[in-house]
Amino acid sequence: MAKRPPSFLVTLLRRGAPALATATSELSDEVGDPTPMRAFRRIQHMSGPIDTAHRDNLLLRAARYVALVPLVYRLFAVPGAFGVYVSTHGMIGIGPVGLVALGSVALSLYGIRWMLRSAPFRPQYAARLLAIDLVFTLLASPALGALVPASVFTEAMAVPGKHLLGEVALLALALGMPAAAALAVVSFPVRMLASLFGTGHAAPGDAMAAFPSILGVLFTASGALVLIGLGTRLALAYGIRNGRIAERARQHRMMHDSVLQTLEAIALANKGDPAARLAEVQRLARAQSMELRRTIENETSERSEAGSRPLGEKLASLAAEMARDGLRAQLVIAELDDDTLSEVRQIAIRDAVRESLRNTLKHAGTDKVVVRVEEQEGGVAVITRDHGAGFSLDSRPAGFGISESITARLNEVGGTARVESAPGNGTRVTLWVPF
């Protein structure tokens, strides 16, 4: 009988935040399904089985930041407890209590600095830091009990007590609930030992008095783990689903703007001389095959190289491309700062202009178009204007080319597209993207 894979929720509680590295494994489509369903059923999908051997390094590195919460808590709670002690007892026993508070703050500050550093995350170093922090936690209370007067013992224990609560939360988030529960259990004999050193008797009742606070920390930490883990899985599922939709839309646009356009151009090719028509079809097919090959083999580098050029050069290259197909585009470009528009938005507006010009070539019945680029309303506007046949916006709704290759492409980068046309008055397309 095959062994049943562990659930994400159980793994998260057992291993702590590092289990987030497995969040992308075995992620079912039901998790990111936008169809309404009962909350408990969606939680079941989110906490479903995972592959524990799968480790996403980016998620593993991000998981370390969860430990910042208990470190920051200690950074404020321990000095606060020390301040209360000083205000109550003045200079009595201030030396040992101050040293414990200083050690706690130093460990917390070093931990925060180590978490936020830019160097690669090394688990072995994290284990060493946790070990040092744990040793300090276990030794602070007995040492303080042996060094402070009995009259101030109870109030002095509040300082290492705050550090202990932060340590329990830290272990719960970094190593899982079993490690945190083990520390909670060990803290009772440690506190009894401190009472024996400080007052001469073990006082198990005093040790048990801290139990509600420790239990509250355990529940809070486990709740935080569950919320962070399930929320991360849900966000990943939605991101993967939306990424697939966006990639599918991009592929559809590419097919529309390349293969479909070529097929339509072949269909509209010169129907006169068969030899000339054959030559034209061969030219179009050869050009399309070369374009598809570049797209498949070198899309990333090609887009990166194109993105390194300013918008004006992109549009000038596009105008030259359209001229080879028989459309003369007159460029009118205002003086723009090349750094004002991101490469992603430049590429999006270039591709939208290409689709607009191809629509002019196919439908307008003219071989001339004006392309004007200017700053407008906190962004860049590219306006294409032809004096061709035009069309009625009411009787001819936007097809795939306008709705996807133009409007949707700009919407993805925060831009807009507006089409104005009337029969006999040509067409005006205004494309706008923000800076």
C-alpha positions in Angstrom: 0.0 0.0 0.0 1.4 3.4 -1.1 2.3 5.8 1.7 -0.1 8.7 1.9 1.8 12.0 1.3 1.7 14.4 4.2 -0.6 17.4 4.2 0.8 20.9 3.9 -0.9 22.0 7.2 0.6 19.2 9.2 4.1 19.8 7.7 3.9 23.5 8.3 3.1 23.0 12.0 5.8 20.3 12.4 8.6 22.1 10.5 7.7 25.8 10.9 8.1 28.5 8.3 10.7 26.6 6.2 7.9 24.3 5.1 6.7 27.2 3.0 9.3 26.1 0.5 7.0 23.2 -0.3 4.0 25.4 -0.9 4.1 25.1 -4.7 4.2 21.3 -4.8 1.1 19.3 -5.6 -0.9 22.6 -5.9 -4.2 21.6 -7.3 -6.3 23.8 -9.6 -9.1 23.8 -7.1 -7.1 26.1 -4.8 -7.0 29.0 -7.2 -10.5 28.3 -8.7 -12.4 31.6 -8.4 -15.7 29.7 -8.4 -17.4 30.3 -5.0 -17.1 27.4 -2.6 -17.4 26.8 1.1 -14.6 28.2 3.2 -13.8 24.8 4.8 -13.6 23.1 1.4 -11.2 25.7 0.1 -9.1 25.3 3.3 -9.1 21.6 2.7 -7.7 22.1 -0.8 -5.1 24.6 0.5 -3.9 22.3 3.2 -3.8 19.2 0.9 -0.9 16.8 0.2 2.5 18.1 -0.7 5.9 16.7 -1.9 8.2 17.2 1.1 11.2 16.7 -1.2 10.3 19.7 -3.3 12.0 22.9 -2.1 11.5 26.3 -3.7 14.7 28.2 -2.9 13.0 31.6 -3.2 10.2 30.7 -0.8 12.8 29.2 1.6 14.7 32.5 1.6 11.6 34.5 2.1 10.4 32.3 5.0 13.3 33.5 7.2 11.6 37.0 7.5 8.8 35.4 9.6 11.4 35.2 12.4 11.6 39.0 12.5 8.3 39.2 14.4 9.5 37.5 17.7 12.9 39.2 17.5 11.2 42.6 17.2 8.9 41.7 20.1 11.9 40.9 22.3 13.6 44.1 21.2 10.8 46.1 22.8 9.4 43.8 25.5 12.7 43.1 27.3 13.8 46.7 27.7 10.2 47.5 28.7 10.4 44.9 31.5 13.8 46.2 32.5 12.4 49.7 32.7 9.6 48.6 35.0 12.1 46.8 37.2 14.3 49.9 37.5 11.3 52.2 38.3 10.2 49.8 41.0 13.4 48.8 42.7 15.9 51.4 41.6 19.5 50.2 41.7 18.9 47.0 43.7 20.2 44.1 41.6 20.4 46.4 38.5 23.7 44.9 37.4 22.7 41.3 36.8 19.2 42.3 35.5 20.8 44.9 33.2 23.3 42.3 31.8 20.5 39.9 31.0 18.5 42.7 29.3 21.5 43.8 27.4 22.3 40.3 26.2 18.7 39.8 25.1 18.7 43.1 23.1 22.1 42.3 21.6 21.0 38.8 20.4 17.8 40.3 19.0 19.6 43.1 17.2 22.2 40.7 15.7 19.4 38.3 14.6 17.5 41.1 12.9 20.6 42.4 11.2 21.5 38.8 10.1 18.0 38.3 8.7 18.1 41.5 6.7 21.6 41.2 5.3 22.0 40.8 1.6 24.3 37.8 1.8 22.9 34.4 0.8 20.9 32.6 3.4 22.9 29.7 5.0 20.8 27.3 7.2 23.8 26.1 9.1 24.5 29.6 10.4 20.8 30.0 11.3 21.0 26.8 13.3 24.1 28.2 15.2 22.3 31.4 16.0 19.3 29.6 17.3 21.5 27.3 19.4 23.2 30.3 21.0 19.9 32.1 21.6 18.5 29.0 23.2 21.4 28.5 25.5 21.1 32.1 26.6 17.4 31.6 27.2 17.9 28.5 29.4 20.8 30.0 31.4 19.5 33.6 31.9 16.9 32.7 34.6 19.0 30.5 36.8 21.9 32.9 36.6 19.7 35.8 37.5 18.2 33.8 40.4 21.7 33.2 41.8 22.8 36.8 41.5 19.9 39.1 42.5 18.6 39.5 46.1 15.6 37.4 47.1 13.5 40.6 47.7 13.5 41.5 44.0 13.6 38.0 42.5 10.0 37.9 41.3 10.2 41.2 39.5 13.7 40.4 38.1 12.3 37.2 36.5 10.1 39.3 34.3 13.1 40.3 32.1 14.2 36.7 31.1 10.5 35.8 31.1 9.9 38.2 28.2 12.9 36.8 26.4 11.5 33.3 26.9 8.2 34.2 25.4 10.0 35.5 22.3 12.1 32.4 22.1 9.1 30.1 22.2 7.5 32.1 19.3 10.9 32.1 17.5 11.2 28.3 17.7 7.6 27.8 16.7 8.1 29.8 13.5 11.6 28.7 12.7 11.5 25.0 13.7 7.8 24.1 14.2 5.5 23.6 17.1 7.2 20.4 18.5 10.4 22.4 19.2 8.4 25.3 20.7 6.4 22.9 22.9 9.6 21.2 24.1 11.1 24.5 25.2 7.8 25.4 26.9 8.0 22.1 28.9 11.8 22.6 29.7 11.1 26.1 30.9 9.3 24.9 34.0 12.2 23.0 35.6 14.5 25.9 34.6 12.2 28.4 36.4 12.0 26.1 39.4 15.8 25.9 39.4 16.0 29.7 39.3 13.6 29.9 42.2 15.7 27.5 44.2 18.8 29.7 43.6 17.0 32.9 44.3 14.6 32.1 47.2 15.8 28.8 48.6 12.8 26.7 47.4 11.7 25.4 44.0 8.2 27.0 44.1 6.5 25.0 41.3 3.4 27.2 41.7 5.5 30.2 40.6 6.8 28.2 37.6 3.3 27.2 36.6 2.2 30.9 36.8 3.9 31.5 33.5 2.1 28.7 31.8 -0.9 30.8 30.5 1.4 33.3 28.8 3.5 30.5 27.2 0.3 28.7 26.0 -1.0 31.9 24.5 2.2 32.4 22.6 2.0 28.8 21.3 -1.5 29.3 20.1 -0.7 32.7 18.5 2.4 31.3 16.8 0.5 28.3 15.4 -2.3 30.5 14.2 0.3 32.8 12.5 1.9 29.8 10.8 -1.5 28.5 9.5 -2.5 32.0 8.2 0.8 32.7 6.6 1.1 29.2 5.1 -2.5 28.9 3.7 -2.4 32.5 2.5 0.9 31.9 0.7 -0.5 28.8 -0.9 -3.7 30.6 -2.0 -1.7 33.5 -3.4 0.6 31.2 -5.3 -2.4 29.3 -6.7 -4.0 32.5 -7.9 -0.7 33.8 -9.3 -0.1 30.5 -11.2 -3.7 30.6 -12.6 -3.5 34.2 -13.6 0.0 33.6 -15.1 -1.4 30.8 -17.3 -4.3 33.0 -18.4 -1.8 35.9 -19.2 0.5 33.5 -21.1 -2.4 32.1 -23.1 -3.5 35.6 -24.0 0.0 36.5 -25.0 0.2 33.4 -27.2 -3.1 34.3 -28.8 -1.9 37.8 -29.5 1.3 36.5 -31.0 -0.6 34.2 -33.2 -3.0 36.9 -34.2 -0.3 39.5 -34.9 2.0 37.1 -36.8 0.6 33.9 -38.3 -3.0 35.1 -38.8 -1.9 38.4 -40.3 0.4 36.6 -42.8 -2.4 34.2 -43.8 -4.8 37.1 -44.4 -2.1 38.9 -46.4 -1.6 35.7 -48.5 -5.4 35.6 -49.0 -5.4 39.2 -50.2 -2.4 38.8 -52.4 -2.4 39.9 -56.1 -4.8 37.7 -58.0 -3.3 38.6 -61.4 -0.2 36.9 -62.6 0.1 33.5 -61.0 3.9 33.7 -61.0 3.9 37.0 -59.2 1.3 35.8 -56.8 3.4 32.7 -56.1 6.5 34.9 -55.5 4.5 37.1 -53.1 3.2 34.1 -51.1 6.7 32.6 -50.9 8.0 36.0 -49.6 5.3 36.2 -47.0 5.8 32.6 -45.9 9.5 32.9 -45.7 9.3 36.1 -43.7 6.8 34.5 -41.3 8.9 31.4 -40.8 11.9 33.5 -39.9 9.8 35.6 -37.4 8.4 32.5 -35.7 11.9 31.0 -35.5 13.3 34.1 -33.8 10.3 34.1 -31.5 10.8 30.5 -30.4 14.6 30.4 -30.2 15.5 33.9 -29.0 12.4 35.7 -27.6 14.0 36.7 -24.3 17.2 38.1 -25.7 15.3 39.8 -28.6 12.9 41.6 -26.2 15.7 42.6 -24.0 17.6 44.1 -26.9 14.5 45.8 -28.1 13.8 47.1 -24.7 17.2 48.7 -24.5 16.3 51.2 -27.3 14.3 54.3 -26.6 10.6 54.4 -27.7 11.4 56.7 -30.7 13.8 54.1 -32.2 11.3 51.3 -31.6 8.6 53.2 -33.5 11.0 54.2 -36.3 12.0 50.5 -36.7 8.3 49.6 -36.8 7.6 52.3 -39.5 10.4 50.7 -41.6 8.8 47.3 -41.1 5.4 48.5 -42.2 6.9 50.3 -45.2 8.2 47.0 -46.5 4.5 45.8 -46.5 3.3 48.9 -48.3 2.2 51.3 -45.6 3.9 54.7 -45.3 3.9 55.9 -41.7 4.9 59.5 -41.0 6.4 59.8 -37.5 5.9 63.0 -35.5 7.7 62.5 -32.1 7.9 65.2 -29.4 11.0 65.5 -27.3 10.7 62.8 -24.6 13.0 61.7 -21.8 14.0 58.1 -22.6 14.0 57.2 -18.9 10.4 58.3 -18.2 8.8 55.2 -19.6 9.7 51.6 -18.4 10.8 49.1 -21.0 7.7 46.9 -20.4 5.4 49.8 -21.2 7.5 50.8 -24.3 7.3 47.3 -25.7 3.5 47.1 -24.9 2.8 50.4 -26.7 5.0 49.5 -29.7 3.2 46.2 -30.2 -0.2 47.9 -29.8 0.9 50.5 -32.5 1.9 47.6 -34.8 -1.6 46.1 -34.5 -3.2 49.5 -35.2 -1.0 50.0 -38.3 -1.8 46.5 -39.6 -5.5 47.2 -39.2 -5.0 50.4 -41.3 -3.1 48.4 -44.0 -5.9 45.7 -44.1 -9.1 47.7 -43.7 -8.6 51.5 -44.3 -8.0 51.4 -48.1 -5.1 53.8 -47.8 -1.3 53.5 -47.7 -0.7 56.5 -45.5 -0.9 57.0 -41.8 0.4 59.6 -39.3 1.9 58.4 -36.0 2.3 61.2 -33.4 4.0 60.7 -30.0 3.6 63.2 -27.2 3.4 63.6 -23.4 -0.2 63.7 -22.2 -1.9 63.6 -18.8 1.1 62.2 -16.9 2.1 59.7 -19.5 2.9 59.1 -23.1 0.3 59.1 -25.8 0.8 57.6 -29.3 -1.9 58.6 -31.8 -2.3 56.9 -35.1 -4.5 58.7 -37.7 -5.5 57.7 -41.2 -7.9 59.2 -43.7 -9.1 55.9 -45.0 -12.6 54.4 -45.3 -13.3 54.4 -41.6 -16.1 52.3 -40.0 -19.0 52.6 -37.6 -18.2 51.8 -34.0 -21.8 50.8 -33.3 -22.3 48.4 -36.3 -18.8 46.9 -36.1 -17.8 46.0 -32.5 -14.1 45.6 -31.6 -12.7 42.3 -32.8 -9.8 40.3 -31.3 -7.2 42.7 -32.8 -8.6 45.7 -31.0 -9.8 44.1 -27.8 -6.8 41.9 -27.2 -3.8 43.0 -29.2 -4.4 46.7 -28.4 -6.8 47.3 -25.4 -5.9 44.3 -23.3 -2.1 44.7 -24.0 -2.2 48.3 -22.7 -4.5 47.5 -19.8 -1.9 45.0 -18.5 0.6 47.8 -18.1 -1.9 50.4 -16.7 -2.6 52.1 -20.0 -5.7 52.8 -22.1 -6.8 52.7 -25.7 -9.4 54.7 -27.5 -10.7 54.2 -31.0 -12.6 56.9 -32.9 -13.9 56.3 -36.4 -16.8 57.0 -38.8 -17.5 55.8 -42.3 -15.6 58.0 -44.8 -13.7 59.9 -42.1 -10.9 57.6 -41.3 -9.8 56.2 -38.0 -8.0 57.7 -35.0 -6.5 55.4 -32.3 -5.1 57.0 -29.1 -2.8 54.8 -27.0 -1.7 56.0 -23.6 0.5 54.6 -20.9 1.5 56.3 -17.6 5.1 57.2 -16.8 
